[in-house]
Amino acid sequence: MSHEKAKMDSHTCEVQDRQWLTLAQLPRFSVAKLGAILRDNKLQIADLFSADLAFLLRSGFSDIQAQCLLHPNMQQLENSMLWCQQPNHVLLNITSEYYPKVLLQTARPPLLLYCAGNKRLLNNPQLAIVGSRNPSVAGKQNAKYFAQALSLSGWTVTSGLALGIDGLAHEAVLQVKGHTVAILGTGLNNIYPKRHVNMAKRILEQNGVLLSEFFPDTPARPENFPRRNRIISGMSLGTLIIEAAIKSGSLITARYALEQNRDVFAVPGNIHNLLSRGCHYLIKQGAKLVENVSDINEEYQHLALSFLNTKPDELQKSARQSLASDKLLDSVEFETTPLDIVVERCGMPVAEVMSQLLEYELRGLVTAVPGGYLKLGEK
């Protein structure tokens, strides 16, 4: 490619990015409406930017949309263009090769996505994991298990970078060097929550993706997080809920998944735990109850996804088979079990019990909690 041609192509891309950025500023403007305007009036995108107000109004734009198209927020536009000039930053409009294809199948895909990182990852088969921002010990363990097992099975794990289950899922995937996509409810210049800034950097370092539909400097606003949730579910073939209250963002994500004709999976829990009620509600409504990663993978055999395998599950089982008849481990419940109860059940000396429990804790089989010990999920 000649230098002049490369320069012309670069200029064309810049012009197109500016046009899409302008369209993304229009209030209450959807992909469907854009498509109808272009189709009904036999127009191209570029034609919209050489039109006057009267033509835009005749073509189907509302007055406020036409005014925004003719007089865009230039500061916002220039800031976005500056963001695009940074390494591994790219704008993905709905015609882009790397725009997530499954997201385009939903009712309200964003016109434009800001992507930092490995854009090629966006069309890999994805499973979303979401849940409580304040999970229980068991919820944390389940998030780690499912995120790592799905990643080792070949899935790209998608979540929202939020505190709690979301962050734990991303972290678990990073630990096994897997692929993860974080969808933000803010602009990519404003990583939220702030305590996950380092996690966001590590996602990029490990060939993952940060994605947002919001202009780069957009701060955290409550109304933007439900919008973020529809992208999490829309990019994924299925959504796994791990602990959620009845009124929670996780159930909003599950509702979007159902509306988008995606699978919903839920991990059951203790009936007395408020964070189990959202999952139990979803299961009653038809979500699939899952106990291990095979319960998820088996739902996709008909798609012939070549990456799926059962090795993670087999490894988990073989690692625990030698513990199947362990009397001490059997003496610890999945709910808090006092030390004296454990000692009574297994019939071993207290010092030996405490020593063995410490070893099990280091191996991730149990965890010490206020009031005793808790057995972690045997997947």
Secondary structure, 3 states (H helix, E strand, C coil): CCHHHHHHHHHHHHHHHHHHHHHHHCCCCCHHHHHHHHHHHCCCHHHHCCCCHHHHHHHCCCHHHHHHHHCCCHHHHHHHHHHHCCCCEEEEECCCCCCCHHHHCCCCCCCEEEEEECHHHHHCCEEEEEECCCCCHHHHHHHHHHHHHHHHHCCEEEECCCCCHHHHHHHHHHHCCCCEEEECCCCCCCCCCHHHHHHHHHHHHCCCEEEECCCCCCCCCCCHHHHHHHHHHHCCCEEEEECCCCCCHHHHHHHHHHHCCCEEEECCCCCCCHHHHHHHHHHHCCCEECCCHHHHHHHHHHHCCCCCCCHHHHHHHHHHHCCCCCHHHHCCCCCCECHHHHHHHHCCCHHHHHHHHHHHHHCCCEEEECCEEEECCCC
